C-alpha cells in the first residue's frame, strides 16, 4: 500500500491566518507543524474544524513572537505548553513539544523538548500523531497514516501505559472508534480498556460528559456503545447503564426517516435512569430541559400516536423536540410513524396563536386562575383544529 507523503493542497494550508501564525513561530531555527485532527481529517476526507500546531519553541517565546507579529496570544494552557493564537479572529492552539515527567491517571507534569518522536510517543492514538509541515509534507513517527486510512484506532505503544497516564483515554478509545473506526475495535486496546476500567471512577464528571457528548453523536455510536455496555464500562458512566438497544432502534428509525437526531434526543434514548443523567454527565440546564421535554412528549405521543398530540408538541416545544419525541414514541410502540406524522413533527411551522390574554380581557375576563384556565382551554381547541391562521391578524 502506497501511503501519501503530503497533504499539499489542503485548504487550511493556504489560509492566510494560518500562514501568519506559522511565519511568526518559525524563527531562529524553531519549527512548527500541524498535528492531530486537521492532518488526520484531511487524509480521510473529513472536514477540518480546528488546526492545532506543535512547535519546538517554548510557550513564552511563542507568545512573544506572535504578539510582535500583531497577533493575539492567550495563555490557555501555558503550564502544559499551549498558547492559543488568534489570527484574523480564528484560534490556533500552538503547543510546545513535550515529554511527560509524572502522570497520575488524570493530569501530567511535562517538560518541554525539541524531540518530535518523543512528542509523538506520548500522544494517545497513532492517527492523532501525524505531523504536517506548512507545505503539507507529512511526518509519521508512529505509523498513524496507515491506521487513519484503515479506520484502525490504535494506542501508541503499550495501551496499558497510555491509559494509566490518563484514564480518560478509555472513553476516547471508544469515542474515536465511533467517529473514525471501521470494523471491530482494536483487540489489544479493548483488552486494556476493560482491565483498567476502574480508573474511570477517578475522572471528573465534566471530562466524562465532554467525551460522551461527542461519542453518542458520532456515526458509529451504536457499535461503540454496544461494546461499552457488554464490558460494563457504560455502567460506570451512566446510572443504570445504557438502553443501547433502544438507542440503536431510535437512531436507525431516524435515519430511515432521513432525519438527524441531536444530542439531547440521543441521550433521552440511551438513559435508563433519566433523573440522574444530568449529574452523571454534568449536563447544562438547557440540555437537561430538552431531554425532559423529549421524554415527556414521547410518553404523550406514544399514548395516542395522532396528529393532534404531535401538533401540540410542535407548538409547545418546537420541531426538534417534537420529532425526537415522535421517534422515541414509535420505538416504544414498536411501529413506524406515518409520513404524515413525520412531516408534521419536522416541518410544521405553526402560525401565531390568536388566543391571547388581551382578547380574553376584552371579553370580560380578569387576570387570575380563570383567565389562565380559559387561555389553556382555547389554545388546546385551536391546536386540535389544526392551528388555523388568525383571520384578524393578531391582537
Rosetta blueprint (number, residue, H / E / L):
1 X L
2 X L
3 X L
4 X L
5 X L
6 X E
7 X L
8 X L
9 X L
10 X L
11 X H
12 X H
13 X H
14 X H
15 X L
16 X H
17 X H
18 X H
19 X H
20 X H
21 X H
22 X H
23 X H
24 X H
25 X H
26 X L
27 X L
28 X L
29 X L
30 X L
31 X L
32 X E
33 X E
34 X E
35 X E
36 X L
37 X H
38 X H
39 X H
40 X H
41 X H
42 X H
43 X H
44 X H
45 X L
46 X L
47 X L
48 X L
49 X L
50 X L
51 X L
52 X E
53 X E
54 X E
55 X E
56 X L
57 X L
58 X L
59 X H
60 X H
61 X H
62 X H
63 X H
64 X H
65 X H
66 X H
67 X H
68 X H
69 X L
70 X L
71 X L
72 X E
73 X E
74 X E
75 X E
76 X E
77 X E
78 X H
79 X H
80 X H
81 X L
82 X E
83 X E
84 X E
85 X E
86 X E
87 X E
88 X L
89 X L
90 X E
91 X E
92 X E
93 X E
94 X E
95 X E
96 X E
97 X L
98 X E
99 X E
100 X E
101 X E
102 X E
103 X E
104 X L
105 X E
106 X L
107 X L
108 X E
109 X E
110 X E
111 X E
112 X E
113 X L
114 X L
115 X L
116 X H
117 X H
118 X H
119 X H
120 X H
121 X H
122 X L
123 X L
124 X L
125 X E
126 X H
127 X H
128 X H
129 X L
130 X L
131 X E
132 X E
133 X L
134 X L
135 X L
136 X L
137 X E
138 X E
139 X E
140 X L
141 X L
142 X L
143 X L
144 X H
145 X H
146 X H
147 X H
148 X H
149 X H
150 X H
151 X L
152 X L
153 X L
154 X L
155 X E
156 X L
157 X L
158 X L
159 X H
160 X H
161 X H
162 X H
163 X H
164 X H
165 X H
166 X E
167 X L
168 X H
169 X H
170 X H
171 X H
172 X H
173 X H
174 X H
175 X H
176 X H
177 X H
178 X H
179 X H
180 X H
181 X L
182 X L
183 X L
184 X L
185 X L
186 X L
187 X H
188 X H
189 X H
190 X H
191 X H
192 X H
193 X H
194 X H
195 X H
196 X L
197 X H
198 X H
199 X H
200 X H
201 X H
202 X H
203 X L
204 X L
205 X H
206 X H
207 X H
208 X H
209 X H
210 X H
211 X H
212 X H
213 X H
214 X H
215 X H
216 X H
217 X L
218 X L
219 X L
220 X L
221 X H
222 X H
223 X H
224 X H
225 X H
226 X H
227 X H
228 X H
229 X H
230 X H
231 X L
232 X L
233 X H
234 X H
235 X H
236 X H
237 X H
238 X L
239 X L
240 X L
241 X L
242 X E
243 X L
244 X H
245 X H
246 X H
247 X H
248 X H
249 X H
250 X H
251 X H
252 X H
253 X H
254 X H
255 X H
256 X H
257 X L
258 X L
259 X L
260 X L
261 X L
262 X L
263 X H
264 X H
265 X H
266 X H
267 X H
268 X H
269 X H
270 X H
271 X E
272 X L
273 X L
274 X H
275 X H
276 X H
277 X H
278 X H
279 X H
280 X H
281 X H
282 X L
283 X L
284 X L
285 X H
286 X H
287 X H
288 X H
289 X H
290 X H
291 X H
292 X H
293 X H
294 X H
295 X H
296 X H
297 X H
298 X H
299 X H
300 X H
301 X H
302 X H
303 X H
304 X H
305 X L
306 X L
307 X H
308 X H
309 X H
310 X H
311 X H
312 X H
313 X H
314 X H
315 X H
316 X H
317 X H
318 X L
319 X H
320 X H
321 X H
322 X H
323 X H
324 X H
325 X H
326 X H
327 X H
328 X H
329 X H
330 X H
331 X H
332 X H
333 X H
334 X L
335 X L
336 X L
337 X L
338 X L
339 X H
340 X H
341 X H
342 X H
343 X H
344 X H
345 X H
346 X H
347 X H
348 X L
349 X L
350 X L
351 X L
352 X L
353 X L
354 X L
355 X L
356 X L
357 X H
358 X H
359 X H
360 X H
361 X H
362 X H
363 X L
364 X L
365 X L
366 X L
367 X L
368 X L
369 X H
370 X H
371 X H
372 X H
373 X H
374 X H
375 X H
376 X H
377 X H
378 X H
379 X H
380 X H
381 X H
382 X H
383 X H
384 X H
385 X L
386 X L
387 X L
388 X L
389 X L
390 X L
391 X L
392 X L
393 X L
394 X L
395 X L
